[in-house]
Amino acid sequence: MPSIVPVILSGGSGTRLWPMSRPERPKQMLALTAEETMLQLTASRAAGEQFAAPIVVANARHTDMIEEQLAAIGAKPQALVLEPMGRNTAPAIALAALVAPQPDAPLLVMPSDHVIEDVAAFRAAIASALPMVEDGWLVTFGITPDAPETGYGYIKVGEEIAEGVHRVDRFVEKPPRAAAEAMLASGDHAWNGGIFLFRADAFLDALAQYEPKMLEAVRRSLAEGERAGTQVRPSARAFAEAPNESIDYAVMEKADRVAVVPVAMGWNDVGSWDALHAISAADEAGNAIRGEVIALDTTNCLARTDGVRIAMVGVQDLIVVASGNDILILPRGRSQDVKKLLEAMKD
Amino acid sequence: MPSIVPVILSGGSGTRLWPMSRPERPKQMLALTAEETMLQLTASRAAGEQFAAPIVVANARHTDMIEEQLAAIGAKPQALVLEPMGRNTAPAIALAALVAPQPDAPLLVMPSDHVIEDVAAFRAAIASALPMVEDGWLVTFGITPDAPETGYGYIKVGEEIAEGVHRVDRFVEKPPRAAAEAMLASGDHAWNGGIFLFRADAFLDALAQYEPKMLEAVRRSLAEGERAGTQVRPSARAFAEAPNESIDYAVMEKADRVAVVPVAMGWNDVGSWDALHAISAADEAGNAIRGEVIALDTTNCLARTDGVRIAMVGVQDLIVVASGNDILILPRGRSQDVKKLLEAMKD
């Protein structure tokens, strides 16, 4: 059995953590939760004996930044696949599966911008999944939920088919609040965290069955593309023809041998400033502060700057983020409204 | 009788409106309330037929800025007295009185950083005062109070001695809240706005009587100083010996023939961001916004920037001011705490 090949997806354009995250430097390239960037943390999380060098699939405009960040932690990708445009996760993973070193290599597909605090639990979940993966199953990791989140998809966990491995009863799209609460209460649902483990050939076989045109477009984009060293540049003309679809929609919800490994591993997708505040170390006043910030009589605030100096007094429950020529100010709980601000600024 | 000589005091160092106001460019040099700076508004307020060219007393470090701002509105000071250091208002006014063109010239002493919305009322108050001034009285203008402010001194208004002109019963230092409320309720108190009208010789005579050493030091600072064109540069060594005292303490509270002209003229000393918010035009959501600011679902906020772009959503009753490399954030009603922040930043 070949080593596990980490597949790191760096496709996010990062609007939700504006103004630090920007198209030219999205969330995964930022050191939001540690000294390392989220991309570096992701690569480090799947490095070591049982892992081969990673395949990274990224936006071509970030090539230099990705190579520098990986080099800085001594990670050498076996391939850096540079997407000419974003086509969602299914085509991105197809690119990785087609450049994998062996057809039967297990691919550990990971978004590049998630936090996993308990790496040991993650590794144990991988170990549980591996026998089924070798047997050709498509495995997703189901995050044990601790709140009725409406921003994630859910997975209904079915019967156990091997130790720690369950059939997927069904995938549930981002639910309304009441449904989320019911699923949380049921105890048999998990969040769909977008982390997968399967053999390259098993994924490609499923894609051939359910999305043959996508597979064909991706295959052709590689045939007509260029390769220089580890850099793989698919043809834009061919890749543009791949349908813009998620792996969930294109494959996981349709395929037969789909399993879920439920795991509690301190997972967080850091999908908003509120989410970052929730996982940040706070001082005794409840403030999570980074950069040049003076805060007096201030409680339960997130304040970060890589630009101007922030001076605040008498403030509670506020999110304040300064970066470059911008500063964002909103109350805790409102960080989903960053999108509204960005839309307003376009006008 | 000579024309009235406006004496514009530009001594404030401007910490209360940080970060826009800074030692190198204090409040009076900023366009806070209009297109013109507060210095320009002050000069314009006392220009016209009955006024001579002004005498400006300022910190020497602001020489160029003051000359530029006055030139921009066509105001030509007859003298620009450049203080080598700040010694409070009594020595500053003594400098002006000593460089006045005639001993009996009426001096209209005005801080350079106050707002007066109703200039006609101001002019009428000056007209009321003028006969008594010609007769040698020292006149202060008493601002009709509309709130129990604890940040101003008060004047107890005594008997009327000429139309619109009253004896000063007594001066009251910045009072505690209860005393301020009692004075507001009494109806016979006015705020001490720091605006005066008196003959140069009347003021100098009083100074000779109550603060002879101050007068002597100021006189010597001019004798030992330099004059080039309109620029007057007192000797620092001599001027440093002048006691650091306000005109109220040095003269007004002690002299006999002191009168007050009560006047309601939309006066505001713009002594804090809250004060500025109170006098600023607000949009229908109650927001007073200047500069590049995007505010969604935001009410009753003051937001100003001459630096970074401010994006805010879901915020109420907040003061946000960005200037240079700094941004200030505090709730309305807390703007006196700017001083605390500045102290904290020194550490």
Interface residues (C-beta under 8 A of the other chain):
Chain A: P19 I294 L296 D297 G307 V308 R309 I310 A311 M312 V313 G314 V315 L318 V320 A322 G324 N325 D326 I327 L328 I329 L330 P331 R334 D337 V338 K340 L341 A344 M345
Chain B: P19 I294 L296 D297 G307 V308 R309 I310 A311 M312 V313 G314 V315 L318 V320 A322 G324 N325 D326 I327 L328 I329 L330 P331 R334 D337 V338 K340 L341 A344 M345
